[in-house]
Amino acid sequence: MEKETMHWLRERLAGFGDREALCGYGGAATYAQLARRVDDWGERLGEMGVARGETVSVVGDTTPGLAALFLALALRGGTVVPLAPADPPVAARPSRLATAHVTRVVEFLSADVWTVSEVAPPDTPLPVRLAELRDCGDAGLVLFSSGSTGEAKAALLSLTRLLAPMRDGGARPLRTVQFMGPDHIGGVNTLLRTLTSGGTLVTEPRRTPERICAAVAEHRAQLLPTTPSFLTMLLMSGAHREADLSSLELISYGTEPMREVTLAHLAKEFPGVRLKQTYGLTETGILPTRSRASDSLRMDVGGHGFELRIVDGVLWIKSPTAMLGYLNAPDPFDADGWLNTGDAVETGEDGALRVIGRASSLINVGGEKVHPAEVENVLLGADNVRDVVVEGKPNPVTGQVVVATVELVAPEDPRELGRRLRALCAGQLAPHKSPAVFRVSEGPLYSGRFKRRGGIA
């Protein structure tokens, strides 16, 4: 079954012929050229002695060469471990390679220059699920979590499972910006979905508002899949007003909750662009979603084999594209294959779902629940506030208090800032929801994967 699946993938790529497959960083390539590069990499891997089922790490930003290697490894039934050039730092890389039992590393130093190095196998036994994947000849994928809250978890996924929903086609071919890298489930989804539909992948690894807007304008991109944190940066920068973004039809956003004030601002700034919320996890893959409206945070989620249920206000998912398991942590699924996502959600009478945020991030002030997003929406409306993260901190009297970490547009006296923001909150929030402490961040409030961080002391 796996060989047949990989066969259809190779034939589909070749069948798109002279359509443009990739453009931007690393140059352009048609589908015919990409298919030839995939074949060339397949021969090169054989010459290097890379066995079927071997685990190979690919380091670099998305280019025609890297995309071709990724696909060639999948066609050989290998397991791909994509890593970003600087994440993790080089010093932390050996630990991840050992966890995934990587035997070779192909690192792209530029679009067309790469090195290949062999890695000594670790002393630990091969994880059972990785051994099973090799034995059945299935193509695998290992993705690491950011590791921001502890050791990075290594999720093992089946590329055959991830590709299965794309096999029947039907998706409209779009010129799509590759925003997230191939080391992220969203980036893998963008790569595979764009290429299996005959679209064009617009590559730009420099993820600043100015560079992304320039890429959209130059390559006439139609779809920008990104994160709320990046969209907040974009709005504050004004870069979208300086570039010709008339080709843009759709902006999709996910990986973290969108704030209402940001979405309203986006809808105003991009009146001719549809705004769509996406939802997915490394553990489950990307779910089908449909936003009720561009200015709405309510969406329909599921279908196509994905099942949902809500337990005590928290979303659980059963997914046909679920990972096989972690290589270095206990499996998070229950006996029936359900995953507790940890996301607090609300549903309306019409069944539409709204993600509030992580259930663990809800703040308990004297028995009263506070949703950080509600407080953040108020503070984002204040002058001189670029971004904000609200969280709870322990308090001996109330259990927790609300703390707001603010990123400013321009320097401001902390006492005047606190006075001004407290007055704003007093007029719009109940007393227990108003921050007891305001802090000023010394840097951006987002991570390298453009997700909001916790507060900065």
N, C-alpha and C positions, 0 to 999 in steps of 0.2 A: 504493500500500500504506500509506503514512504517513497519508493522509487517512482511510482506512478505520479505521486504528488509533485515531486521535484521535476519530473519530466514535463508536466503541464506548465510549470513555472518557466523553465528554460524555453519551451516552445512559445509561450505567450510573449516573452521579452523579444524574441526574434521576430515574432509576427507583427510587432508594431513598426518594424522596418525603419524608415527614415524619420519617424517622429523624434522630436527632441526629448531625450530622457533626463538629462541633467544639464545645468548651466550655472555659471557663477564661479565660486571659488574652485580652482582646479580645472577650469575650462569646461567646454561643452562636449556632449556625446549624444549621438542618436542611439536608438534602441539596438540597431544593427551593430553599431560599434560597441555598445555595452555588452551585447551577447558575445561578441568576439573576445572582449576582454575577460569575460567570465570563463570562456573556453581556454584562453591563454593562461589564466590563473590556475585552472584545473590541471593543465599540463605541467605548469611550474610546480605546483604542490606535489604532483607525482614525482617529478624529478628530484625534489628535495627530500623525498622519502616520507612525506606526511601520509600516515595511514588513514584509512576510512575510520571514522569515529574518533579521531584524535581531537584533543582540545587545544585550540589555538587562540591566543589573544591578539586582537587587532587594535592598534593604538593610533589614533589620529582623528582629524575632522572629516566630515563627509565630502568625498570627491568621487569622480567616476572610477578611479582606481580602487579606492577603499570599498565603494559599493560593489564593484565587481568581485573583489576578494570575499566580501561577506557572503555574496550569493554563491560563489564557487565552493566555499566551505560548506554551505548548506546543501548544495548538490552532491557533495561527497559524503553526506551524512555525518559531518563533523559537528563539534560543539564550538560555537563562537563566543568569545569573551571580549566584548568591545570595551575599551577604556578611552577616556578623554586624554588629550595630551598632557594636561596639568592637573587632572583630578582622577585618582588621588595623586599627591606629590610622589615623585620618583622613589623617595625613601619608603613610602607605604606600599609601593607596588608589589614587592616580593611576597608579602603576606597574602594579598588577593590572588596572585598567581598560584600560590601553594594551595589555597582554599579550593580553587577551581581545578586543581591538578592540570594546569597548563603545561604543555611540553614544548611549545614554541611561541615566540612573540614576533609578530610582524609590525614594525613601527614605521609610520609614514613621517619622514622628516620634512617633506613638502608634498605637493600634489603627486609628483611622479618619481620621488626618491624615497626608498624605503630600505630598512635593514631587517634581517631575519636572525634571530638568536634562539638557541636551544636553552631549555630550562631543565635543571636537574629535578627529577620527581621528588615530592616530599616523602618523608618516612611514614606518613599516615596511610592507611588503606584507602583505596578508591571508594568514595561514597557509593552506597548501594544503588541509588537512583541514577547516578552517572554511569555506573556499570551496566545497569539495565538499558539505559538509553543507547549505549554503544552496542550492546548485544543485539538489539532489535534493528539497528541501522538507522534510527531516527536522527534527524538533525536537531541539535540543541542550541540553547542560548543561555548564558549566565549573565545576569544583571545584578549589580551591587547597589544597595541602598546608599544614601549619601554618607551614612555613618556619623551624622551630626549629633545623635543622641546615644552613641556607643559604638560598638563594633559593627562594621558594615555587614549586613546580611547578604548572602549570595543566593539569589533565587534562580533555580534551574527551570527553564521553560522548554517546551517542545515547539520548534519552529513549524512543524507540520500542523500542530493545533492552531498556532497563531495565523497561519496562512489559510486554513480551511474556510473561514468566512469570506475570503477574498477570491476563492477559486471560481465561483460562479460568475464573477464580474458584476456588472450592473452599475458600479460607481462611475460618476461622471469624471472624465479626465480633466484635472485642473492643474494649473501652474501653481505649485505649492512651495512655500518657503520651508526649508528644513531648519526649524528653529532649535528644537532640542536635538542633542547629538545621539548617535547610535548606542550610547551607553545608558540611555533612558528609555523606558517603555513607550513614552510618547514619541520619541525620535524614531524608534524601530517601527512603530505603527505608521508614522508619516512616510518613512522610506518604503516599506512594503506596500502600503495602500496606494501610494502615488505610482509606483512602478508597475504594479499588477493591473492598474486601471488605464495605463497608457498616458498618464499625466507627465508633467515636467517638474523635476525636483530642482528648486532654486537654492543653491548652497551659499551660505554666508556665516562663517563661524564667529565673526566679530559681532556679538549680540548687543550692540548699542542702538538706541533709537535712530540715530543718524544713519548707521550702516544698514540696518534692516529696512528703513524707509527707502534708502538709495537702491537696495536690491529689488524691492517691490517695483520701484519706478523703472529701473533699467531693464528688468526682465519681465515686466508686465505680469507680475504675480497676481493670482486671483484669490488665493487662500493663504492666510497667515494663522497658523496654529501656535498659540503662545500661552503665557500665564498672566493672571491678574497683576502680579508684581511688575512684570515688564510693561503691561499696558498703563499702569500707574506712572512708571518712568516716562513712557512715551508721551502721555498727556502733559506731564510737567515740563518736558523738554520742548514741546512745540514743534518737534522735527516733522510731524505729519503735515504741518502747514507749509513747510518749505519744499516738499517733494510732490511730484505728480503721482498720486495714489489712485487715479481714476480707474485703474484696472482691477482694484481690490473689490471682490464681491462678498467675501466671508471672512470674519475673524472668529476663530474658535478659541476658547480659553478653558483651562483646567489645571489640575495638580493641587489647587488650593481654593478655598471659597472666594468668590468675587464679592466685593463690598458694593452696596446699593448705590452709594454716591459716585463711585467710579464707573459703574455700568451706566448710570444716567448721563454722566459726562461723556462717555464713549458714544452713546446713542446720539447725543447732540452733535458731537464732532464728526461722526461718520454716518450721516443720515441715509446715505445710499448703500450702506454695507450691512449685511445681516450679521448679527452677533449670536453666537451659539455656544452654550455651555457644554463641555464634555465631561465625562467621568470615567475613571479607570484607575487601576492600581497595578503595580508590577505583579502582584499575586494573582490577579484576575484577568489581566488584559484590559483593553479599552471596550467599554460597553456602548451599544447603540443609544443615542440620546436625541431628543428634539426639544429645543427651548420653546416655551409657549409664545414668546415674543422677544424681540431684540432687547427690550428694556426690562425683561422679566427674569428673575432668578429661579422661576419654577420651570421644571422640565419633566418630560416623560422619559423614563429610563427602562431598558431591558428589552425583552423579545429576542428572537433569533437564538433561542437556547439558553439565554441568561435568565436566571430566576432571582427574584428579590423578596425579602421579607423584612419587617421592622419589628424588633424586639426591644421593648422599653425605650423607644425613641432612637434606637441605633440600627443602622442599615446592615443587613447580612446579605451576602451574594453567593449564588452557586453558578459557576461559570464554565462553559465548554472550552474556554481558552486558558483555564487556570494553570498556574505553574505546577510542576511536578513535586516541588518541595524546596526547602532550603538545604544548602550543603553544609551549613554551619550553625543551624538553629532548629529547634523543634518545629514541626509542621503546625501552622495556625488553623487548619481546617478541622471541623468536627467529623464524626464518623460517617456522616452522609454527604460530606464534601462542601459544607457551607462555611463561609468565611465571615467572621465578625470584622467589619471594616473599621470599627471604632469611630465612624462618622455619625454625629447626631443629625437627624433629619426631621422634617415636618412634611406632612402630606395634606392636601386639601380634599374636599369632597369629590373633586373630579379625578383624584388619583395622582395629580401632578406632585412631584417631589421637589423639596428644597433642602439643600445641604446647608446646615447651620455652621458646622465646624467640627473639630475633633471633640468627641465627648469628654476626653480627658482635659480639654482646655476650658470647659465651663467653670466659671468661678462661683464659689459658694461663700456668700457674705452673710453670716448670721442666719443661715438656712434659706436665704434667697438666692436663686440662680441668676447669674449674669452671663449673657452671651457676649464674648469679646467683640464680635462683628457689630453689634448694636452700638457699642461705645465708640468703636473705630469710625463708624459712619458719621457720627457727630463731630469727632475731632478732625476728620478729613475735610470738613467744611470750614475749618478755621483758617484765617490768613496765616501765611508763612509756614504752613505745615505741608511738607512734601509727602510724608508717609508716617504711619503709626502702627505700633503693635501693642495690643492690650493683653495682659495676662494677670493671673492671680498670684499673690505672694502670701506666705503664712502670716497669721496674726493671732496673738494669744487670746484676744477678746472675741473677735468675730469669726475666727477660723481662717479666713482669707480677706485680703483687701485688693481692690482694683489698682493696678499699676499701669501707667501708659508710658511707653518709650517712643519719643517723637523724633523724627528726622526733619530738620528745618531747611527751608529754602535759603535763608540768610541768618547769620548769627543774631541772637536776641538775648537780652538779660534774662536769666532763668527765673528770677522772682517775678518779673513782669509777665513772662510767658505763663507761669503757673497761675497767676492771678487772672489773666485773660482766659485761659482754657477752663479754669474752674467756673468762671462766670458763664461761659458758654454751656458747659455741662449742666449747671444748675437750672438753666432755662429749658433744657430738653430731656433730662434724665432724672429718674428717681434718685433720691440721695444715696441709696446703697449701690447704685450703678456708677456713680461719679467717681473718677479716679481719686484715690487718697494720695497718690504719689505720681509726680511727673518727672521723667528723666529725659535728657537730651542725648540722642545717639551720636557717636563720633564717626559713624560711617553708615553705609547703606543698610537697610533693614531687610535685605534679601540675600539668599545664598547664591552660590555659583550656578545653581539650577533654577534660579529666578523664582524661589519660593520664599515667603516671609520667614524671617528668623524669629526666635524668642527675643525678649528684651535684652538690651545691652546695659550693663551696670555703669 
